[in-house]
Amino acid sequence: MRAAWSAADLAGADSIWTFDHFFPIAGDLNGSSFECWTTLGAMAEVTNHAQIGALVSCYGYRNPDLLADMARTVDHASGGRLIMGLGAGWLDRDYSEYGYEFPSDGQRLRELDLAIPRIKERLKRLNPQPMGSLPFMIGGLGERVTLRIVAEHADLWNCWGTTDEVCRLNSVLDDWCEKVERNPEAIERTVALFETGTDAMYDDYVASGVTHLILVVSGPDYAIADLDGLLSWRDSRTLATVIK
């Protein structure tokens, strides 16, 4: 894992992520897995350029004040590169095997909505303060509640799906931003891609409103070479933008 993080960082990846599950969620469901936040501490020490974070961390597995302190600590370990990824959780096995109650979808979202201001308030009271800006990412697709929470609280939003689906959800998020009087341009739109694509596909995601593409590369082999095409596409578009 350290070798994969280091290789992605040296290749020029803008962000590197881990998940917040206690067991694998694909392949061998009883295979190896490590805890999210201690993993991020290790990631912070072997990377230098990329932002790092959880895609995304379940608010309910840790006391919100403690989670703020953990994030602040990892942010310092990384030199201020942490993104605070948060979500409402969804996998019942994580809850049941670790002794957490598994509330309904609605209750988990209500609790996430309450936890975020509590985390932000604790961050203000910590000494020392976070080293970086510690932007908040919220992941999820729910149009009635999740995207309203994103509009109110997030600096980044993570989604997944086809370009048409992402485009429609982006429009829904824009509508929520208008309702809560938030500038939609203040929220960076990110998408998780579960396979490599073509330059045309990446362009289509940008056209749908996405500005941050995250390629999911699974272990134990971590085919970091799959990043090459995405990074080449990114660099060619950056050059085109500069030329304009």
N, C-alpha and C positions, 0 to 999 in steps of 0.2 A: 504493500500500500504506500509506504514512504517513497519507494522508487517511482511509482506511478504519479504521485503528487509532484515530486521533484521534476520528473520528465515533462509533465504538463506545464509546470511553472516556467521551466527553461524554454519550452517551445513558444511561450508567449501567451498562454491562456489568460484571459481577463479575470476569470473566477474559477474556483475549484470548490466542490461541494461534497457533503456526505449526507446520508439520510438519518432519521431519528426513529429507528425501529430496533427492537430487541432480538429479532430473528430475521433471516432473509425473507423477502417478499416475492421471490421468484426462484425458479430452479429447485434446489434441495432446500426445502423449508426448515430443515433442521441442520443446515450447514453452519459454517462459522460466521460470526458477526461480532462487532465491537460496539460499545456504547458511544453515542453521538458526541457528547461534549468533551469527554477525555480524548476522543479521536481528534476533535478539532484542535485541542491543545497540542497534540503531536504534529498535526498538519501545520500549525502556526510556526513551528520550529524548523521545518524543512522546506518552507517556501519563502520567497522574498518579494515577489511582484504581484501575484494574483490576489484578489479579494477572496476570502474564504467564508463558508457558512454552512448551515444546515438547510437542506431543501426538503422539507422544512421541519422545524422542531415543534413537537406537540407541547403546547402550553401546560397540559394537564399532568405530565409526568414529573414535574418539579414545581415546587412553590414559586410563584411569580417573582417574589423578592430575591429568592436564591438564584433563579434563572438570570435575573439582571446582574447579579454579582458574578456569576459564572461567565456571562457574556463579556462583562467588563474585563475580567481577568484574561480571557482568550484574546480580547482585543489588544491588550497590552502585550501579550506574548507574540502577537502577529505584527506589532508595530502600527496598529491602527487600521488593519485591513478587514475586520470582521463585518459581515452583514448579518443582522439579526433576523433569521428566517423563522416564521411562526405559522402554525396551522392548528386546526381544531382536532386533529387526529382522526383515525378512521378504522384502524385494524383491531378488531376485538381481541385477538390473541395477545397483543402487546399489553392490553389492559388486564385481561384475566390472569395471565401467567405471572404478572408482576404485582398482583393484588390491588389493582385500581378498579374502582367502579367504572362501568361503561355507560355513561349517560346517553340519552337520545341525541340525534343529530342537532336538533334545535337547542337542547341544553348545552351541548359542547360549544356551539357557536356563541350562545349568550355568555358563557364563561370566558371564552376567548375575548369577546368584546370588553369584558370587565378586566381581564388580566393585562391587556396591553397598556392602559393608562397606569396601572399599578407598577408594571415593569419600568415604564418611562419615569415615573415619579421616584422610584428607588434609584435609578441611574443618576438622577440629579443629586442624590444625597450621598453617593458613594465617594470615598476618598482613598485613592485618587480617582478622578473622573476618567471615563473612557478616553483613550488616546486619539481615536479617529472619530469620524462623524457618526458611526454606528447606525447606518440606515436600517429601517425596518422593512422586511419583505413579508408579505402574506401570500400564502399559496391556496388556491381553491377556485372552483368554477361556479359556486352557487350564486345565482343571479339576484335573489331576493334579500339575502342576508350577507353572504361572504363578500360580495362586491361592494356592498354598502360599508362594511367594516374596512375594506381596502381603501375606499374613497376617503374615509374619515381618518385613518391611522397610518397608512403605508407610504413608504417611499418607493417601493418596488412591488410589483405583483407578478406571481408566477402562475402560468397556466399550461395547458397541453391540449392537443387536438389538431384537427386539420386547419389549414389556413382559413377556410370559410368559417369554421367554428370560432377560431380565435378572433377573426375580424368582427363577428357578431358580438362576442363577449367584450371586446374592446369598446364597442359602441355602448353596450350596457354600462360598463364602468364609467365611460364619459358622462352618461346620463346621471349616474349616481353622484359624480363629482359636481355636476351642476346643481343637484338637489341639496348637497351639503356645503355648497359654495366653496369648492376646492378647485384649483386650477388643474385640469387633467394632465397637463404637461409636467406637473410636479411628480407624477408617478411613472417610474420606468417600467416598461412592459417586457417581461421575460417569458420564454417558452422552453419547456423541457422537451427535447427531441429524443425519441427512443431508438432511432436508427440514423445513420448518416444519410445525407441527401445530396441533391445536385445544387449547383449554383442557382438555377432557376427556382428551386424550391425555397432556398434560403431567401432569395429576392422576394418571393411571394409572402413569406412571413414578415419581412420588413414592410411590404405594401399593406399588410393587414394591421400594422401598427406596432409590431414588435421591434425592439432595438437591442435585445440581449438574448442570444440563442445559447442554450445549455444542452450539450450533447451528453446523454446518459451512457457511461462506459462502465460495464459491470465487471466484477472480479470473478474468479481469482486471477484471470490473465490480464485484465486491464489493457485493452488494445488501444494504447495512447496514440498509435499511428493513425487511428480513425479521426483524430483531431486535425490532421494535416490539411485535409480538404477544406474543413470549416475555417481554419485559420488563414489559409490561402485566399478563400473567398472574402473573409473579413478585410484582409490587408489590401486586396485589389479594390474593394469598394471604398476603403479609406483613402487610397491614392486617387481614385476617381473624384471623390468629394473635394480633396485638396486641389486638384487640377481645375475644377469648376470655380 
